[in-house]
């Protein structure tokens, strides 16, 4: 695993533990999310972040705000000082879409 990915995963887990918003580039657009789970997707084997999008570019106003983001496609990530205190409705602890969970909101 490339070192940059390990560092990014460590930062994502920190944000999940501290409930900090994350800002990053994805598909050439800025996204701001509440991070919930980082782990391996059971079908693709990709490292993905389950997050609820709260800002940045939203493709379609009718699109669900719960999304899975491939970590390898996330760029220019930074943790925000802003935090979230309550877990969003729809969050599932130990989500079955993950074969292995590295960290998750509790």
Helices and strands as residue ranges (DSSP letters): H 3-18, E 20-26, E 29-41, E 47-56, E 66-70, G 71-73, E 75-83, E 98-104
